[in-house]
């Protein structure tokens, strides 16, 4: 009841601010804190080799068993680390640190690796969960506190395995997956690229860049009018822009973008946010995630190219504002993952990239 009252109060305040305030940070932290160690309901997405592999979610995935599924648990952990790093006086700081320490222990990560190295689990969480895992590693690496550095050390072997999986898999992908859900190829490359740059992993950088160019460089006229599909939480057009923005030099990227999405250069361009009809439906609520993911790509473009694309900030703000109240509406279907999407939108909202023209 106390949590729900706080959610109502926070929802009421959302329309007045698009900033990541301390009040909002405390509200968002409550969502992963609620679910990181909540085992059920749970969607395992498990391929069973035989009956010996039937076990509880916590036994199979002692690090990432909460928040309904593996990938949501991973980015729930990222959310807490991000909030702790940026809001050192978070109300439930000690509780958050304790849960992170328990879940991301050396022993738990070893069990996660043992699951993933089985031959029939080679494609497990490819590439959505992989991408968030590397983002979690980056966040821990860059959080200069003893507990975070220890957790980064614990997680590193799993991140190494995921990096190797990327390098092995990407050249085999003859065609990109242009979908608005988990397996979107462009999204799966973007966070991995950020981690590869952060960690100076040249092999991973080279693999992502080479294969992104092979898969996307010749694309033109992305059909924005076809989006969204009914249960998208990623925009195929915008995620492709996201990876190409990362890997191409400014001049080459802007030239590519003019062929791929010429309408974005129109200062009067509008794109309606995705409307959610039923937030208690775990698939329909995906559209709130779509609004956040569109927003993070719009912010990134507007911040890096303020003269040519700065007008996209208004579109980003519109998408962010529409779906912010949904992350605290009391429906677990959205609660277990949407905070992470909102936080990444806020992360991209703050200017941090070198500005181009």
C-alpha positions as CSV (number, residue, x, y, z in Angstrom):
1,X,0.0,0.0,0.0
2,X,2.8,2.4,0.9
3,X,4.5,1.6,-2.5
4,X,1.3,2.2,-4.4
5,X,0.7,5.5,-2.7
6,X,4.2,6.7,-3.6
7,X,3.6,5.5,-7.2
8,X,0.4,7.6,-7.4
9,X,2.2,10.7,-6.0
10,X,5.1,10.2,-8.4
11,X,2.7,9.7,-11.4
12,X,1.0,13.0,-10.5
13,X,4.3,14.9,-10.6
14,X,5.5,13.4,-13.9
15,X,3.7,15.9,-16.2
16,X,5.5,18.8,-14.6
17,X,9.0,17.7,-15.3
18,X,11.1,15.8,-17.8
19,X,14.2,15.8,-15.6
20,X,15.7,12.9,-13.7
21,X,15.2,14.4,-10.3
22,X,16.1,12.9,-7.0
23,X,12.4,12.2,-6.3
24,X,12.0,10.4,-9.6
25,X,15.3,8.5,-9.2
26,X,14.0,7.2,-5.8
27,X,10.7,6.1,-7.5
28,X,12.5,4.4,-10.4
29,X,14.9,2.6,-8.0
30,X,11.9,1.1,-6.3
31,X,10.9,-0.9,-9.4
32,X,14.1,-3.1,-9.8
33,X,14.4,-3.3,-6.0
34,X,10.9,-4.8,-6.0
35,X,11.7,-7.4,-8.6
36,X,15.4,-8.3,-8.6
37,X,14.8,-11.1,-6.1
38,X,11.1,-11.8,-7.1
39,X,11.3,-15.3,-8.6
40,X,7.7,-15.6,-9.9
41,X,6.0,-15.0,-12.3
42,X,8.8,-16.1,-14.5
43,X,9.4,-16.7,-18.2
44,X,12.5,-19.0,-18.6
45,X,12.6,-19.3,-22.4
46,X,14.6,-22.5,-21.7
47,X,15.6,-25.2,-24.1
48,X,15.7,-28.5,-22.2
49,X,18.3,-31.1,-23.3
50,X,16.8,-33.6,-20.8
51,X,14.8,-33.8,-17.6
52,X,17.9,-33.1,-15.4
53,X,17.7,-29.5,-16.6
54,X,14.3,-28.9,-15.1
55,X,14.9,-26.6,-12.1
56,X,13.6,-23.4,-10.5
57,X,14.5,-20.0,-12.1
58,X,16.7,-19.2,-9.1
59,X,18.6,-22.5,-9.3
60,X,19.2,-22.0,-13.0
61,X,20.0,-18.3,-12.9
62,X,21.0,-17.3,-9.4
63,X,22.2,-13.9,-10.6
64,X,19.4,-13.0,-13.0
65,X,16.3,-14.9,-11.9
66,X,14.1,-11.9,-10.9
67,X,12.1,-9.4,-12.9
68,X,10.2,-12.0,-14.9
69,X,13.0,-13.0,-17.4
70,X,16.7,-13.0,-17.7
71,X,17.2,-9.9,-19.8
72,X,14.8,-7.8,-17.7
73,X,16.7,-8.9,-14.6
74,X,20.0,-7.9,-16.3
75,X,18.8,-4.4,-17.1
76,X,17.1,-4.1,-13.7
77,X,20.6,-4.5,-12.3
78,X,21.9,-1.9,-14.7
79,X,19.2,0.5,-13.5
80,X,20.2,0.2,-9.9
81,X,23.9,0.6,-10.6
82,X,23.2,3.7,-12.8
83,X,21.0,5.3,-10.1
84,X,23.5,4.6,-7.3
85,X,26.3,6.1,-9.4
86,X,24.3,9.3,-10.2
87,X,22.4,9.7,-7.0
88,X,24.7,8.7,-4.2
89,X,22.1,9.7,-1.5
90,X,19.4,7.4,-2.9
91,X,16.9,6.6,-0.2
92,X,17.3,2.9,-0.4
93,X,21.0,2.9,-1.2
94,X,22.1,0.2,1.3
95,X,19.3,-2.1,0.3
96,X,20.2,-1.7,-3.4
97,X,23.9,-2.4,-2.7
98,X,23.1,-5.4,-0.6
99,X,20.9,-6.9,-3.3
100,X,23.5,-6.3,-6.0
101,X,26.2,-7.9,-3.9
102,X,24.1,-11.0,-3.3
103,X,23.0,-11.5,-6.9
104,X,26.3,-10.6,-8.6
105,X,28.5,-12.8,-6.5
106,X,31.4,-14.6,-8.1
107,X,29.7,-17.9,-7.5
108,X,26.4,-16.8,-9.0
109,X,28.1,-15.5,-12.2
110,X,30.0,-18.8,-12.5
111,X,26.6,-20.7,-12.5
112,X,25.3,-18.3,-15.2
113,X,28.4,-19.1,-17.3
114,X,27.9,-22.8,-16.7
115,X,24.4,-22.5,-18.2
116,X,25.5,-20.5,-21.2
117,X,28.4,-22.6,-22.2
118,X,26.2,-25.6,-22.8
119,X,26.1,-26.2,-26.6
120,X,22.3,-26.0,-26.8
121,X,22.3,-22.6,-25.0
122,X,24.7,-20.9,-27.4
123,X,22.0,-18.6,-28.7
124,X,20.4,-17.9,-25.3
125,X,19.4,-14.2,-25.1
126,X,21.0,-13.4,-28.4
127,X,21.5,-10.5,-28.8
128,X,19.1,-8.5,-26.6
129,X,20.2,-9.9,-23.3
130,X,23.8,-9.9,-24.4
131,X,23.6,-6.2,-25.1
132,X,22.3,-5.3,-21.7
133,X,24.8,-7.5,-20.0
134,X,27.6,-5.6,-21.6
135,X,25.9,-2.3,-20.6
136,X,25.8,-3.5,-17.0
137,X,29.5,-4.4,-17.2
138,X,30.3,-0.9,-18.6
139,X,28.3,0.8,-15.8
140,X,30.1,-1.2,-13.1
141,X,33.5,-0.6,-14.6
142,X,32.9,3.1,-14.6
143,X,31.5,3.3,-11.0
144,X,34.6,4.0,-8.9
145,X,33.5,2.5,-5.6
146,X,34.9,-0.6,-3.9
147,X,31.7,-2.6,-4.1
148,X,31.0,-1.8,-7.7
149,X,34.6,-2.6,-8.7
150,X,34.3,-6.0,-7.0
151,X,31.1,-6.7,-8.8
152,X,32.6,-5.6,-12.1
153,X,35.4,-8.2,-11.5
154,X,32.8,-10.8,-10.7
155,X,30.9,-10.1,-13.9
156,X,33.8,-9.8,-16.2
157,X,34.1,-13.5,-17.2
158,X,30.5,-13.5,-18.3
159,X,31.1,-10.3,-20.3
160,X,34.1,-11.9,-21.9
161,X,32.0,-14.9,-23.0
162,X,29.3,-12.6,-24.4
163,X,31.9,-10.6,-26.3
164,X,33.3,-13.8,-27.8
165,X,29.8,-14.8,-28.8
166,X,29.2,-11.6,-30.7
167,X,32.5,-12.0,-32.6
168,X,31.6,-15.6,-33.5
169,X,27.9,-14.9,-34.4
170,X,27.8,-11.6,-36.3
171,X,29.7,-12.8,-39.4
172,X,27.2,-15.7,-39.7
173,X,24.2,-13.4,-39.9
174,X,23.6,-13.1,-43.6
175,X,20.6,-10.8,-43.1
176,X,19.7,-8.4,-40.2
177,X,16.7,-8.9,-38.1
178,X,14.6,-5.7,-38.7
179,X,12.1,-6.3,-35.9
180,X,10.8,-4.1,-33.1
181,X,11.4,-6.7,-30.4
182,X,14.3,-8.5,-28.6
183,X,16.2,-9.9,-31.6
184,X,16.6,-6.5,-33.4
185,X,20.2,-6.7,-34.8
186,X,20.9,-3.0,-34.7
187,X,19.9,-2.6,-31.1
188,X,22.0,-5.7,-30.2
189,X,25.0,-4.0,-31.7
190,X,24.7,-0.6,-30.2
191,X,25.3,-1.3,-26.5
192,X,27.9,-3.8,-27.5
193,X,29.7,-1.1,-29.4
194,X,29.6,1.2,-26.4
195,X,31.1,-1.5,-24.3
196,X,33.8,-2.4,-26.9
197,X,34.9,1.3,-27.1
198,X,34.9,1.6,-23.3
199,X,36.9,-1.6,-22.8
200,X,39.2,-1.0,-25.8
201,X,38.2,-4.3,-27.2
202,X,39.4,-3.9,-30.7
203,X,38.3,-7.3,-31.9
204,X,34.7,-6.6,-30.8
205,X,34.8,-3.1,-32.3
206,X,36.0,-4.4,-35.6
207,X,33.4,-7.1,-35.7
208,X,30.5,-4.8,-35.0
209,X,31.7,-2.1,-37.4
210,X,32.4,-4.5,-40.2
211,X,29.2,-6.3,-39.9
212,X,27.0,-3.3,-39.3
213,X,28.4,-1.7,-42.5
214,X,27.8,-5.0,-44.4
215,X,24.2,-5.2,-43.2
216,X,23.1,-1.6,-43.1
217,X,25.3,0.7,-45.2
218,X,23.3,0.4,-48.4
219,X,19.9,0.9,-46.8
220,X,17.8,3.8,-48.0
221,X,14.3,5.2,-47.3
222,X,13.4,3.4,-44.1
223,X,9.6,3.0,-44.0
224,X,8.8,5.1,-40.9
225,X,5.1,5.0,-41.9
226,X,5.1,1.2,-41.3
227,X,6.0,1.7,-37.6
228,X,5.0,0.7,-35.1
229,X,3.9,-2.9,-35.2
230,X,1.4,-3.8,-32.5
231,X,3.9,-5.0,-29.9
232,X,7.1,-3.2,-30.7
233,X,9.3,-1.8,-28.0
234,X,12.1,-0.9,-30.4
235,X,11.9,1.1,-33.6
236,X,13.7,-0.8,-36.4
237,X,14.4,2.5,-38.3
238,X,15.7,4.4,-35.2
239,X,17.8,1.5,-33.9
240,X,19.5,1.2,-37.3
241,X,20.2,4.9,-37.1
242,X,21.6,4.4,-33.6
243,X,24.3,1.9,-34.6
244,X,25.2,3.8,-37.7
245,X,25.6,7.0,-35.7
246,X,28.0,5.2,-33.5
247,X,30.3,3.6,-36.1
248,X,30.4,6.2,-38.9
249,X,32.4,9.5,-39.0
250,X,30.2,12.6,-38.9
251,X,30.3,13.4,-42.6
252,X,29.6,9.8,-43.7
253,X,26.8,9.4,-41.2
254,X,25.0,12.5,-42.2
255,X,25.2,11.6,-45.8
256,X,23.9,8.1,-45.0
257,X,21.1,9.5,-42.8
258,X,19.9,11.8,-45.6
259,X,19.4,8.7,-47.8
260,X,18.0,6.6,-45.0
261,X,15.7,9.0,-43.2
262,X,15.5,12.3,-45.1
263,X,12.3,13.4,-43.3
264,X,14.2,13.8,-40.0
265,X,16.0,16.9,-41.4
266,X,12.6,18.6,-41.8
267,X,12.2,20.9,-38.7
268,X,8.5,20.4,-38.9
269,X,8.6,16.6,-38.9
270,X,6.2,14.9,-36.5
271,X,5.8,11.3,-35.5
272,X,3.0,10.2,-33.2
273,X,4.1,8.3,-30.1
274,X,2.9,4.7,-29.7
275,X,-0.5,4.5,-27.9
276,X,-1.1,1.7,-25.4
277,X,-4.6,0.4,-25.1
278,X,-4.1,-2.0,-22.2
279,X,-1.2,-1.8,-19.8
280,X,-2.1,-5.0,-18.1
281,X,-1.3,-6.8,-21.3
282,X,2.4,-7.8,-21.3
283,X,2.7,-7.4,-25.0
284,X,0.6,-4.3,-25.7
285,X,2.6,-2.4,-23.0
286,X,5.7,-2.9,-25.2
287,X,4.6,0.3,-26.9
288,X,5.6,2.3,-23.8
289,X,9.1,0.9,-24.3
290,X,8.9,1.9,-27.9
291,X,8.3,5.5,-26.9
292,X,11.3,5.5,-24.6
293,X,13.6,3.8,-27.2
294,X,12.6,6.3,-29.9
295,X,13.2,9.1,-27.4
296,X,16.8,7.9,-26.6
297,X,17.6,7.8,-30.3
298,X,16.1,11.2,-31.0
299,X,18.0,12.7,-28.0
300,X,21.3,11.2,-29.2
301,X,20.8,12.7,-32.7
302,X,19.7,16.1,-31.3
303,X,22.6,16.3,-28.9
304,X,25.3,15.4,-31.4
305,X,24.0,17.4,-34.3
306,X,22.1,20.4,-32.7
307,X,22.2,22.6,-35.8
308,X,20.9,20.0,-38.2
309,X,18.8,17.8,-35.9
310,X,18.3,19.7,-32.7
311,X,14.6,20.0,-33.4
312,X,14.2,16.2,-32.8
313,X,14.5,17.0,-29.1
314,X,10.8,18.0,-29.1
315,X,9.8,14.7,-30.6
316,X,11.9,12.9,-27.9
317,X,10.2,14.9,-25.1
318,X,6.8,14.1,-26.5
319,X,7.5,10.4,-26.5
320,X,9.1,10.5,-23.1
321,X,6.3,12.4,-21.5
322,X,3.5,10.2,-22.8
323,X,4.9,7.0,-21.3
324,X,6.6,8.2,-18.1
325,X,3.5,7.6,-15.9
326,X,3.2,4.0,-17.1
327,X,6.2,2.8,-15.3
328,X,4.6,3.3,-11.9
329,X,1.0,2.4,-12.7
330,X,1.1,-0.8,-10.6
331,X,1.1,-3.3,-13.5
332,X,3.9,-5.8,-13.2
333,X,3.7,-6.3,-17.0
334,X,5.4,-2.9,-17.4
335,X,7.0,-2.4,-13.9
336,X,9.5,-5.2,-14.3
337,X,11.4,-3.6,-17.2
338,X,10.2,-0.1,-18.2
339,X,12.3,1.8,-15.6
340,X,15.4,0.7,-17.5
341,X,14.1,2.1,-20.8
342,X,13.1,5.4,-19.1
343,X,16.5,5.7,-17.5
344,X,18.4,5.2,-20.7
345,X,16.2,7.8,-22.3
346,X,17.2,10.2,-19.5
347,X,20.8,9.1,-20.0
348,X,20.7,10.2,-23.7
349,X,18.8,13.3,-22.9
350,X,21.8,14.8,-21.1
351,X,24.3,16.1,-23.6
352,X,27.5,14.2,-23.5
353,X,28.5,13.5,-27.1
354,X,31.0,15.7,-29.1
355,X,28.8,18.1,-31.0
356,X,28.9,18.1,-34.8
357,X,27.2,20.4,-37.2
